[in-house]
Amino acid sequence: MTKEEFDDKYTQAIETFLVAMAEHPEVDPKKFYSMTCILENLRFFSPVIYGAIQPAEE
């Protein structure tokens, strides 16, 4: 898997998780906002995460 493919799949997974949380009626809006901020910030670490797991695959 290339870095670009990993980034695309990682972004899609985060977005899917956020949509699932947004549609769940028991999720507190304040907690949802906090979790959204955390997950969006994790998005910027995609290259670091890719670099950390890439050597383990080889």
PDB file with SEQRES, HELIX, SHEET and CRYST1 records, atoms N, CA, C and O in Angstrom:
SEQRES   1 A   58  MET THR LYS GLU GLU PHE ASP ASP LYS TYR THR GLN ALA          
SEQRES   2 A   58  ILE GLU THR PHE LEU VAL ALA MET ALA GLU HIS PRO GLU          
SEQRES   3 A   58  VAL ASP PRO LYS LYS PHE TYR SER MET THR CYS ILE LEU          
SEQRES   4 A   58  GLU ASN LEU ARG PHE PHE SER PRO VAL ILE TYR GLY ALA          
SEQRES   5 A   58  ILE GLN PRO ALA GLU GLU                                      
HELIX    1 AA1 LYS A    3  GLU A   23  1                                  21    
HELIX    2 AA2 PRO A   29  ARG A   43  1                                  15    
HELIX    3 AA3 SER A   46  GLU A   57  1                                  12    
CRYST1    1.000    1.000    1.000  90.00  90.00  90.00 P 1           1          
ATOM      1  N   MET A   1       0.847  -1.171   0.000  1.00  0.00           N  
ATOM      2  CA  MET A   1       0.000   0.000   0.000  1.00  0.00           C  
ATOM      3  C   MET A   1       0.897   1.240   0.000  1.00  0.00           C  
ATOM      4  O   MET A   1       1.834   1.346   0.791  1.00  0.00           O  
ATOM      5  N   THR A   2       0.596   2.155  -0.885  1.00  0.00           N  
ATOM      6  CA  THR A   2       1.386   3.379  -0.963  1.00  0.00           C  
ATOM      7  C   THR A   2       0.944   4.361   0.116  1.00  0.00           C  
ATOM      8  O   THR A   2      -0.102   4.200   0.743  1.00  0.00           O  
ATOM      9  N   LYS A   3       1.766   5.372   0.310  1.00  0.00           N  
ATOM     10  CA  LYS A   3       1.455   6.412   1.294  1.00  0.00           C  
ATOM     11  C   LYS A   3       0.137   7.109   0.954  1.00  0.00           C  
ATOM     12  O   LYS A   3      -0.655   7.413   1.846  1.00  0.00           O  
ATOM     13  N   GLU A   4      -0.093   7.359  -0.323  1.00  0.00           N  
ATOM     14  CA  GLU A   4      -1.321   8.033  -0.755  1.00  0.00           C  
ATOM     15  C   GLU A   4      -2.547   7.154  -0.508  1.00  0.00           C  
ATOM     16  O   GLU A   4      -3.587   7.639  -0.063  1.00  0.00           O  
ATOM     17  N   GLU A   5      -2.415   5.857  -0.801  1.00  0.00           N  
ATOM     18  CA  GLU A   5      -3.524   4.932  -0.557  1.00  0.00           C  
ATOM     19  C   GLU A   5      -3.844   4.850   0.934  1.00  0.00           C  
ATOM     20  O   GLU A   5      -5.008   4.843   1.334  1.00  0.00           O  
ATOM     21  N   PHE A   6      -2.791   4.788   1.748  1.00  0.00           N  
ATOM     22  CA  PHE A   6      -2.992   4.746   3.189  1.00  0.00           C  
ATOM     23  C   PHE A   6      -3.695   6.007   3.662  1.00  0.00           C  
ATOM     24  O   PHE A   6      -4.631   5.937   4.458  1.00  0.00           O  
ATOM     25  N   ASP A   7      -3.256   7.147   3.181  1.00  0.00           N  
ATOM     26  CA  ASP A   7      -3.859   8.422   3.581  1.00  0.00           C  
ATOM     27  C   ASP A   7      -5.336   8.471   3.195  1.00  0.00           C  
ATOM     28  O   ASP A   7      -6.170   8.920   3.981  1.00  0.00           O  
ATOM     29  N   ASP A   8      -5.657   8.015   2.001  1.00  0.00           N  
ATOM     30  CA  ASP A   8      -7.053   8.005   1.551  1.00  0.00           C  
ATOM     31  C   ASP A   8      -7.915   7.092   2.427  1.00  0.00           C  
ATOM     32  O   ASP A   8      -9.013   7.470   2.838  1.00  0.00           O  
ATOM     33  N   LYS A   9      -7.412   5.898   2.706  1.00  0.00           N  
ATOM     34  CA  LYS A   9      -8.179   4.947   3.514  1.00  0.00           C  
ATOM     35  C   LYS A   9      -8.294   5.413   4.967  1.00  0.00           C  
ATOM     36  O   LYS A   9      -9.333   5.227   5.601  1.00  0.00           O  
ATOM     37  N   TYR A  10      -7.241   6.009   5.482  1.00  0.00           N  
ATOM     38  CA  TYR A  10      -7.243   6.528   6.851  1.00  0.00           C  
ATOM     39  C   TYR A  10      -8.258   7.663   6.983  1.00  0.00           C  
ATOM     40  O   TYR A  10      -9.016   7.717   7.951  1.00  0.00           O  
ATOM     41  N   THR A  11      -8.266   8.564   6.005  1.00  0.00           N  
ATOM     42  CA  THR A  11      -9.218   9.674   6.001  1.00  0.00           C  
ATOM     43  C   THR A  11     -10.645   9.155   5.890  1.00  0.00           C  
ATOM     44  O   THR A  11     -11.539   9.637   6.586  1.00  0.00           O  
ATOM     45  N   GLN A  12     -10.859   8.190   5.031  1.00  0.00           N  
ATOM     46  CA  GLN A  12     -12.192   7.614   4.856  1.00  0.00           C  
ATOM     47  C   GLN A  12     -12.662   6.938   6.146  1.00  0.00           C  
ATOM     48  O   GLN A  12     -13.835   7.045   6.505  1.00  0.00           O  
ATOM     49  N   ALA A  13     -11.772   6.255   6.837  1.00  0.00           N  
ATOM     50  CA  ALA A  13     -12.141   5.591   8.090  1.00  0.00           C  
ATOM     51  C   ALA A  13     -12.541   6.612   9.151  1.00  0.00           C  
ATOM     52  O   ALA A  13     -13.517   6.409   9.873  1.00  0.00           O  
ATOM     53  N   ILE A  14     -11.796   7.698   9.247  1.00  0.00           N  
ATOM     54  CA  ILE A  14     -12.133   8.749  10.211  1.00  0.00           C  
ATOM     55  C   ILE A  14     -13.489   9.358   9.881  1.00  0.00           C  
ATOM     56  O   ILE A  14     -14.318   9.552  10.770  1.00  0.00           O  
ATOM     57  N   GLU A  15     -13.718   9.657   8.613  1.00  0.00           N  
ATOM     58  CA  GLU A  15     -14.994  10.247   8.208  1.00  0.00           C  
ATOM     59  C   GLU A  15     -16.161   9.292   8.453  1.00  0.00           C  
ATOM     60  O   GLU A  15     -17.232   9.724   8.878  1.00  0.00           O  
ATOM     61  N   THR A  16     -15.967   8.016   8.192  1.00  0.00           N  
ATOM     62  CA  THR A  16     -17.012   7.023   8.440  1.00  0.00           C  
ATOM     63  C   THR A  16     -17.346   6.951   9.924  1.00  0.00           C  
ATOM     64  O   THR A  16     -18.514   6.869  10.304  1.00  0.00           O  
ATOM     65  N   PHE A  17     -16.319   6.984  10.751  1.00  0.00           N  
ATOM     66  CA  PHE A  17     -16.520   6.956  12.198  1.00  0.00           C  
ATOM     67  C   PHE A  17     -17.280   8.197  12.667  1.00  0.00           C  
ATOM     68  O   PHE A  17     -18.185   8.094  13.495  1.00  0.00           O  
ATOM     69  N   LEU A  18     -16.919   9.359  12.145  1.00  0.00           N  
ATOM     70  CA  LEU A  18     -17.604  10.597  12.527  1.00  0.00           C  
ATOM     71  C   LEU A  18     -19.073  10.586  12.107  1.00  0.00           C  
ATOM     72  O   LEU A  18     -19.937  11.027  12.865  1.00  0.00           O  
ATOM     73  N   VAL A  19     -19.355  10.091  10.920  1.00  0.00           N  
ATOM     74  CA  VAL A  19     -20.746  10.008  10.457  1.00  0.00           C  
ATOM     75  C   VAL A  19     -21.542   9.066  11.361  1.00  0.00           C  
ATOM     76  O   VAL A  19     -22.677   9.369  11.728  1.00  0.00           O  
ATOM     77  N   ALA A  20     -20.958   7.940  11.715  1.00  0.00           N  
ATOM     78  CA  ALA A  20     -21.645   6.990  12.591  1.00  0.00           C  
ATOM     79  C   ALA A  20     -21.930   7.617  13.954  1.00  0.00           C  
ATOM     80  O   ALA A  20     -23.012   7.427  14.509  1.00  0.00           O  
ATOM     81  N   MET A  21     -20.975   8.355  14.488  1.00  0.00           N  
ATOM     82  CA  MET A  21     -21.193   9.035  15.765  1.00  0.00           C  
ATOM     83  C   MET A  21     -22.267  10.110  15.638  1.00  0.00           C  
ATOM     84  O   MET A  21     -23.101  10.255  16.531  1.00  0.00           O  
ATOM     85  N   ALA A  22     -22.257  10.859  14.548  1.00  0.00           N  
ATOM     86  CA  ALA A  22     -23.225  11.943  14.353  1.00  0.00           C  
ATOM     87  C   ALA A  22     -24.646  11.405  14.245  1.00  0.00           C  
ATOM     88  O   ALA A  22     -25.594  12.068  14.663  1.00  0.00           O  
ATOM     89  N   GLU A  23     -24.796  10.223  13.693  1.00  0.00           N  
ATOM     90  CA  GLU A  23     -26.121   9.645  13.506  1.00  0.00           C  
ATOM     91  C   GLU A  23     -26.638   8.904  14.735  1.00  0.00           C  
ATOM     92  O   GLU A  23     -27.811   8.534  14.791  1.00  0.00           O  
ATOM     93  N   HIS A  24     -25.773   8.687  15.713  1.00  0.00           N  
ATOM     94  CA  HIS A  24     -26.179   7.954  16.912  1.00  0.00           C  
ATOM     95  C   HIS A  24     -26.869   8.915  17.881  1.00  0.00           C  
ATOM     96  O   HIS A  24     -26.284   9.929  18.260  1.00  0.00           O  
ATOM     97  N   PRO A  25     -28.110   8.609  18.288  1.00  0.00           N  
ATOM     98  CA  PRO A  25     -28.872   9.543  19.120  1.00  0.00           C  
ATOM     99  C   PRO A  25     -28.338   9.715  20.544  1.00  0.00           C  
ATOM    100  O   PRO A  25     -28.647  10.714  21.193  1.00  0.00           O  
ATOM    101  N   GLU A  26     -27.559   8.780  21.033  1.00  0.00           N  
ATOM    102  CA  GLU A  26     -27.081   8.863  22.413  1.00  0.00           C  
ATOM    103  C   GLU A  26     -25.773   9.632  22.563  1.00  0.00           C  
ATOM    104  O   GLU A  26     -25.289   9.797  23.683  1.00  0.00           O  
ATOM    105  N   VAL A  27     -25.201  10.097  21.481  1.00  0.00           N  
ATOM    106  CA  VAL A  27     -23.930  10.818  21.550  1.00  0.00           C  
ATOM    107  C   VAL A  27     -24.198  12.256  21.985  1.00  0.00           C  
ATOM    108  O   VAL A  27     -24.981  12.973  21.362  1.00  0.00           O  
ATOM    109  N   ASP A  28     -23.538  12.662  23.059  1.00  0.00           N  
ATOM    110  CA  ASP A  28     -23.661  14.023  23.573  1.00  0.00           C  
ATOM    111  C   ASP A  28     -22.979  14.986  22.600  1.00  0.00           C  
ATOM    112  O   ASP A  28     -21.819  14.771  22.248  1.00  0.00           O  
ATOM    113  N   PRO A  29     -23.667  16.042  22.156  1.00  0.00           N  
ATOM    114  CA  PRO A  29     -23.071  16.975  21.180  1.00  0.00           C  
ATOM    115  C   PRO A  29     -21.740  17.585  21.632  1.00  0.00           C  
ATOM    116  O   PRO A  29     -20.844  17.787  20.812  1.00  0.00           O  
ATOM    117  N   LYS A  30     -21.606  17.876  22.924  1.00  0.00           N  
ATOM    118  CA  LYS A  30     -20.339  18.449  23.415  1.00  0.00           C  
ATOM    119  C   LYS A  30     -19.202  17.430  23.284  1.00  0.00           C  
ATOM    120  O   LYS A  30     -18.091  17.771  22.878  1.00  0.00           O  
ATOM    121  N   LYS A  31     -19.494  16.200  23.627  1.00  0.00           N  
ATOM    122  CA  LYS A  31     -18.478  15.150  23.501  1.00  0.00           C  
ATOM    123  C   LYS A  31     -18.198  14.845  22.035  1.00  0.00           C  
ATOM    124  O   LYS A  31     -17.064  14.541  21.664  1.00  0.00           O  
ATOM    125  N   PHE A  32     -19.230  14.927  21.205  1.00  0.00           N  
ATOM    126  CA  PHE A  32     -19.042  14.707  19.773  1.00  0.00           C  
ATOM    127  C   PHE A  32     -18.092  15.751  19.197  1.00  0.00           C  
ATOM    128  O   PHE A  32     -17.198  15.422  18.417  1.00  0.00           O  
ATOM    129  N   TYR A  33     -18.284  17.001  19.580  1.00  0.00           N  
ATOM    130  CA  TYR A  33     -17.411  18.068  19.085  1.00  0.00           C  
ATOM    131  C   TYR A  33     -15.965  17.819  19.513  1.00  0.00           C  
ATOM    132  O   TYR A  33     -15.045  17.966  18.709  1.00  0.00           O  
ATOM    133  N   SER A  34     -15.765  17.445  20.768  1.00  0.00           N  
ATOM    134  CA  SER A  34     -14.407  17.173  21.254  1.00  0.00           C  
ATOM    135  C   SER A  34     -13.776  16.010  20.500  1.00  0.00           C  
ATOM    136  O   SER A  34     -12.614  16.077  20.099  1.00  0.00           O  
ATOM    137  N   MET A  35     -14.544  14.951  20.311  1.00  0.00           N  
ATOM    138  CA  MET A  35     -14.029  13.784  19.592  1.00  0.00           C  
ATOM    139  C   MET A  35     -13.725  14.138  18.142  1.00  0.00           C  
ATOM    140  O   MET A  35     -12.735  13.669  17.581  1.00  0.00           O  
ATOM    141  N   THR A  36     -14.566  14.957  17.540  1.00  0.00           N  
ATOM    142  CA  THR A  36     -14.331  15.383  16.160  1.00  0.00           C  
ATOM    143  C   THR A  36     -13.014  16.139  16.047  1.00  0.00           C  
ATOM    144  O   THR A  36     -12.238  15.913  15.118  1.00  0.00           O  
ATOM    145  N   CYS A  37     -12.767  17.035  16.992  1.00  0.00           N  
ATOM    146  CA  CYS A  37     -11.508  17.792  16.979  1.00  0.00           C  
ATOM    147  C   CYS A  37     -10.306  16.859  17.106  1.00  0.00           C  
ATOM    148  O   CYS A  37      -9.310  17.021  16.399  1.00  0.00           O  
ATOM    149  N   ILE A  38     -10.402  15.895  17.998  1.00  0.00           N  
ATOM    150  CA  ILE A  38      -9.303  14.942  18.190  1.00  0.00           C  
ATOM    151  C   ILE A  38      -9.060  14.134  16.920  1.00  0.00           C  
ATOM    152  O   ILE A  38      -7.919  13.990  16.481  1.00  0.00           O  
ATOM    153  N   LEU A  39     -10.129  13.610  16.333  1.00  0.00           N  
ATOM    154  CA  LEU A  39      -9.979  12.786  15.130  1.00  0.00           C  
ATOM    155  C   LEU A  39      -9.470  13.593  13.941  1.00  0.00           C  
ATOM    156  O   LEU A  39      -8.668  13.096  13.152  1.00  0.00           O  
ATOM    157  N   GLU A  40      -9.928  14.825  13.810  1.00  0.00           N  
ATOM    158  CA  GLU A  40      -9.440  15.663  12.719  1.00  0.00           C  
ATOM    159  C   GLU A  40      -7.961  15.998  12.905  1.00  0.00           C  
ATOM    160  O   GLU A  40      -7.221  16.097  11.927  1.00  0.00           O  
ATOM    161  N   ASN A  41      -7.532  16.172  14.142  1.00  0.00           N  
ATOM    162  CA  ASN A  41      -6.113  16.413  14.395  1.00  0.00           C  
ATOM    163  C   ASN A  41      -5.284  15.163  14.101  1.00  0.00           C  
ATOM    164  O   ASN A  41      -4.154  15.264  13.624  1.00  0.00           O  
ATOM    165  N   LEU A  42      -5.841  13.996  14.384  1.00  0.00           N  
ATOM    166  CA  LEU A  42      -5.138  12.749  14.070  1.00  0.00           C  
ATOM    167  C   LEU A  42      -4.930  12.583  12.569  1.00  0.00           C  
ATOM    168  O   LEU A  42      -3.986  11.923  12.133  1.00  0.00           O  
ATOM    169  N   ARG A  43      -5.798  13.171  11.803  1.00  0.00           N  
ATOM    170  CA  ARG A  43      -5.700  13.110  10.339  1.00  0.00           C  
ATOM    171  C   ARG A  43      -4.357  13.644   9.854  1.00  0.00           C  
ATOM    172  O   ARG A  43      -3.801  13.143   8.877  1.00  0.00           O  
ATOM    173  N   PHE A  44      -3.840  14.654  10.533  1.00  0.00           N  
ATOM    174  CA  PHE A  44      -2.568  15.248  10.130  1.00  0.00           C  
ATOM    175  C   PHE A  44      -1.373  14.346  10.453  1.00  0.00           C  
ATOM    176  O   PHE A  44      -0.270  14.571   9.954  1.00  0.00           O  
ATOM    177  N   PHE A  45      -1.594  13.327  11.285  1.00  0.00           N  
ATOM    178  CA  PHE A  45      -0.521  12.407  11.641  1.00  0.00           C  
ATOM    179  C   PHE A  45      -0.497  11.168  10.756  1.00  0.00           C  
ATOM    180  O   PHE A  45       0.241  10.223  11.032  1.00  0.00           O  
ATOM    181  N   SER A  46      -1.287  11.166   9.712  1.00  0.00           N  
ATOM    182  CA  SER A  46      -1.340  10.026   8.801  1.00  0.00           C  
ATOM    183  C   SER A  46       0.042   9.633   8.275  1.00  0.00           C  
ATOM    184  O   SER A  46       0.361   8.444   8.276  1.00  0.00           O  
ATOM    185  N   PRO A  47       0.884  10.582   7.824  1.00  0.00           N  
ATOM    186  CA  PRO A  47       2.223  10.185   7.349  1.00  0.00           C  
ATOM    187  C   PRO A  47       3.077   9.547   8.442  1.00  0.00           C  
ATOM    188  O   PRO A  47       3.858   8.635   8.169  1.00  0.00           O  
ATOM    189  N   VAL A  48       2.931  10.021   9.671  1.00  0.00           N  
ATOM    190  CA  VAL A  48       3.702   9.465  10.784  1.00  0.00           C  
ATOM    191  C   VAL A  48       3.239   8.038  11.080  1.00  0.00           C  
ATOM    192  O   VAL A  48       4.055   7.141  11.288  1.00  0.00           O  
ATOM    193  N   ILE A  49       1.935   7.845  11.095  1.00  0.00           N  
ATOM    194  CA  ILE A  49       1.386   6.508  11.346  1.00  0.00           C  
ATOM    195  C   ILE A  49       1.802   5.552  10.235  1.00  0.00           C  
ATOM    196  O   ILE A  49       2.176   4.409  10.497  1.00  0.00           O  
ATOM    197  N   TYR A  50       1.734   6.023   9.000  1.00  0.00           N  
ATOM    198  CA  TYR A  50       2.156   5.192   7.865  1.00  0.00           C  
ATOM    199  C   TYR A  50       3.626   4.802   8.019  1.00  0.00           C  
ATOM    200  O   TYR A  50       3.986   3.641   7.825  1.00  0.00           O  
ATOM    201  N   GLY A  51       4.459   5.759   8.363  1.00  0.00           N  
ATOM    202  CA  GLY A  51       5.879   5.480   8.540  1.00  0.00           C  
ATOM    203  C   GLY A  51       6.156   4.509   9.674  1.00  0.00           C  
ATOM    204  O   GLY A  51       7.103   3.725   9.610  1.00  0.00           O  
ATOM    205  N   ALA A  52       5.330   4.561  10.711  1.00  0.00           N  
ATOM    206  CA  ALA A  52       5.526   3.676  11.862  1.00  0.00           C  
ATOM    207  C   ALA A  52       5.150   2.232  11.541  1.00  0.00           C  
ATOM    208  O   ALA A  52       5.792   1.302  12.029  1.00  0.00           O  
ATOM    209  N   ILE A  53       4.116   2.037  10.725  1.00  0.00           N  
ATOM    210  CA  ILE A  53       3.696   0.663  10.440  1.00  0.00           C  
ATOM    211  C   ILE A  53       4.346   0.089   9.187  1.00  0.00           C  
ATOM    212  O   ILE A  53       4.366  -1.130   9.016  1.00  0.00           O  
ATOM    213  N   GLN A  54       4.866   0.914   8.329  1.00  0.00           N  
ATOM    214  CA  GLN A  54       5.459   0.435   7.081  1.00  0.00           C  
ATOM    215  C   GLN A  54       6.634  -0.519   7.310  1.00  0.00           C  
ATOM    216  O   GLN A  54       6.657  -1.588   6.700  1.00  0.00           O  
ATOM    217  N   PRO A  55       7.609  -0.183   8.162  1.00  0.00           N  
ATOM    218  CA  PRO A  55       8.719  -1.130   8.363  1.00  0.00           C  
ATOM    219  C   PRO A  55       8.257  -2.470   8.940  1.00  0.00           C  
ATOM    220  O   PRO A  55       8.875  -3.502   8.676  1.00  0.00           O  
ATOM    221  N   ALA A  56       7.190  -2.462   9.716  1.00  0.00           N  
ATOM    222  CA  ALA A  56       6.695  -3.706  10.298  1.00  0.00           C  
ATOM    223  C   ALA A  56       6.149  -4.643   9.223  1.00  0.00           C  
ATOM    224  O   ALA A  56       6.164  -5.861   9.400  1.00  0.00           O  
ATOM    225  N   GLU A  57       5.674  -4.095   8.124  1.00  0.00           N  
ATOM    226  CA  GLU A  57       5.133  -4.912   7.044  1.00  0.00           C  
ATOM    227  C   GLU A  57       6.224  -5.521   6.174  1.00  0.00           C  
ATOM    228  O   GLU A  57       6.002  -6.558   5.548  1.00  0.00           O  
ATOM    229  N   GLU A  58       7.378  -4.909   6.124  1.00  0.00           N  
ATOM    230  CA  GLU A  58       8.445  -5.371   5.220  1.00  0.00           C  
ATOM    231  C   GLU A  58       9.266  -6.480   5.805  1.00  0.00           C  
ATOM    232  O   GLU A  58      10.195  -6.966   5.160  1.00  0.00           O  
TER     233      GLU A  58                                                      
END                                                                             
